[in-house]
Amino acid sequence: MSDANTAMVEKYRNSFLKEVEANVEEGEWVKMCMQCGVCSGSCPFGPHWAHPPQELFMMIRAGKREEVLTSDSMWMCTSCYNCIVRCPRELPITHIMHGLANYAHRLGIAPKNQPTRKFAKLFWENLTKKGRTNELKLGLSLYFMNGFGDGVKTSLKMKDIGLGMLKTKRMNVGEMWGGHACKDTNGLHAILKKAREIEDAKMQKF
């Protein structure tokens, strides 16, 4: 085999598709997509995707690594599972989309200002602090996630709902200084740390 052919074979072996198969949840299913478009046609956000699922899968197979991993499309998925239910080949599309988003996040190249990514990050930080969500803190952090000015406007807009929740005891202001916690927060943090170590060890470099 000539040097040129050897180089082409090596390039194929180290393609983005192989990287996705190795590092993305259910990534080995990407090559099974037959490009029918049923997934994007079934998605409630179908018209708003920059790259619908079947297009992302084709881009992966074409080796468009940067375009895929910096796309905000994976972060649009709301986990409605319409795509999985209707896919003729029963691809786990929802899992792949979340897997791509998680992989891009772990690599540090996911779009920073994507709203659902911000929400996911704030929710995770809130949940893992004590093992239970502090709804008041989470709500306020979401109001102010785009800056102080937007936060004040959103808070004023939602004030009637907030006051109604206070009157009916559906919101506890005391949670700002405490809130519920799971029985063993140290154990939870140890589990999460170990899970991150396992994930990092399993991630293959390309």
N, C-alpha and C positions, 0 to 999 in steps of 0.2 A: 504494500500500500504506500502511495506517495506521501510526502510530508504534508502536501495540501489536503489530501483526503483524510489523513490522520487528524489534522487540525480541525477539519469540518466535523469529524466524528466526535472529537473531544468537546467541541462547542455544543453539539447536540446533547451529549451526555450531561453537560453542565448548564442546560437550558433553564429558563425560568419555570417551565412546566415541572421539571424535576425538583426544583427548589420548593414549589408550591406543594407537590406531592409529599415532600419530606417534612415540611414545617407548618402546613395549614391543615386545620381539622377537616377531614373528609376530602382533602385536596386531590386524592387519587381519582376522584370521580370527574374532575374537570374534563378529562379527555373523552368522556362518554357523551358530552353535550353534542346534540345533532343540529343545533342552531334553528330550532323550530320557532322560538320566540314566544311560546306559550307562557313562560315564566314572567316576562315583562308585561305581556298582555293581561295576566291575572293579577298583577301587583297594583294595589291602590295608589301607589306613587309612580306607576309606570310612566306617565308623561313627563315626570320631573327628574328622572334619572339622567345623569350625564352619560353614564354607560350602564345600560340594563345588564342583568346577569349574563345572558348569552353572549353579549358583546365583550364583557369582561373575560369570560372564559376563552373566547377567540383571541383576545389580546394576550392572555397568558400563554396560549399555545403559539402565538406569534413572537413571544419573547419580549413583549413591551413592559418590562419590569417597572421602570420608573412611573410610567403612565398609570399602571394599575395600582401600585402601592401608594401613590400620592393622590389618587382619586378620592372624592368624597362619597362615591356611589355606595360603597359597602356600609357606610354609616347611615344610609337612608333606610335600611331594612328595619321593619317594625315587628318582625317575627310573627306575621299573620299566617304563614305556612301555606298560603294559596299556591305558591309556586311548586312546593313539594307535592301537594295533593294532585295537581294537574299535570305535572311533568310526565310525558309518555315513558321516559326511562327511569322515573322515580329517583332522580338525583336529589341528594340532600342539600338543595340550593341554599336554604336559610343558614345551615351550618357552615357551608363554604363561605358565604358572605361575612358571617361573624368571624370565621377563622381568618379571612383575609384582613379584616379590620384589626383584629388582635395582633396579627403578625406585623402589619405596618406600624402599629403602636409600639410593639416590642423593638422594632428596628429604629424607632424614633423618626420616622419619615411620614407619619400620618398627618393630614391637614390639621393645623393647630386651631383654627377658628371655626371648625365645623360644629354647628349647634348640638347635634346628637352626641358627638364625641365629648363635648364639654359636659353634657348631662351625664354621660356614662362615667366620666372621671369623677365628677362631684358626687354621684350616687355611690360609687365604689369607696371613695374616701370616707364618706359619711357612714356607710354600713360597716366597714372594716375597723373603724375606730373602737367601737364597743360591741360589735357583733349584732347590733340592731339599729335600724334606721331611726334617726332623730328627725321626725317629719318637719318640725318647725325650723330647725337649722338648715335642713335640705331645701325647704321652700324658699327661705331667705337667700341662700347661696345661689339658687337658680334665678331669683329675681335680679341679683346683682352680678350675674356671671358676665354680662357685657358692659360692666362699668357702673359707677355710682349714679350717674344721671339716669340711665335706663332703669336702674334698680328703684330709685325714688319714684319715677313715673309709674312703674308696674305696681309698686306698693300702694300708691294712692289710688290707682285704678281698682285694686283688689280689696280696698279697705272695708267695704261693706260686707264682703264675704268673710273677711277676717273677724270683724266685730260679731257677725252672726255665729261664727264658730266659737268665739269666746263665750257668748251668752248661753249657748247650748252645751258648753263644756266639751266641745269637740277639739279644742286646742288648749294646751297647757303651756303658758308662758314660762313656767318654772323649768321646762325642758331646755331652755337656753343655757342654764347653768348646770345641768346634769343630764337627765334623760335615762332611759332604761339601758341596761347592759346585759350581755349574756353572763352566765355563771363563771366562765373562765376565759377572760379576755386575753390573758397571757398565753394560754393554750391555743386560742384561735390564732393569735399573731405568730406563734411558732409553727402552726400548720401552714399558714399562708406563706411564711418565709421558706419552709421546706418545699412547698409546691412550686414557688418561683425558682428555687435552685434546681429542681427536677426538670422544669420546663427549659431553663437555660442550658442545662447539660444535654438535653435531647435535641436542641435546635442545631441543625446542621448548617455549616457555613458554605456559601457558594461564591 
